Amino acid sequence: MSDRLQINLQRTYNEVLESRDEYNTMLANNPRPWSKDTRIKLGSRLQVIKQHHSYMLQALEKWEDLARKTKDADQRTAEYERS
């Protein structure tokens, strides 16, 4: 049941890691004081990371809800062990 959620979470997690790496690279390559363009790019990367974080929290709540609503005890245990 939660396979689609897991796939989406993994994809989003990978995107967060990529965004983090891009952000860290920008920080390393652009010493302060930052230009307006650099500030915009850094802010944009942070915004993407925040959006992914929000999505991941929502998806984890859905997964938790799905596990709680699962009637079969073995399936419910399996869902909790995967999370």
C-alpha positions, 0 to 999 in steps of 0.5 A, a space after each residue: 500500500 505504501 509503496 508509492 509513498 516510499 518511492 516519492 519520499 525516496 525521490 524527494 530525499 534524493 532531491 533534498 541531498 542534491 539541493 543541499 550539495 548545490 547550496 553548499 557548493 554555492 557557499 564555498 564558491 561565493 565568499 561574502 559579501 554576496 552579490 544580489 544574484 548570489 543571494 537570490 540563488 541561495 535563497 531559492 535553494 533554501 526555499 526548495 529545501 523547505 518545500 521538500 521538507 514540508 512535503 516529506 513531513 506530510 507524506 510521513 504523516 500519510 504513511 503513519 495514518 495508512 499504517 494505523 488504518 491497516 486492519 491486518 496485524 502483520 501488514 501493519 507491523 510491516 508498515 511500521 518496520 518500513 518507516 
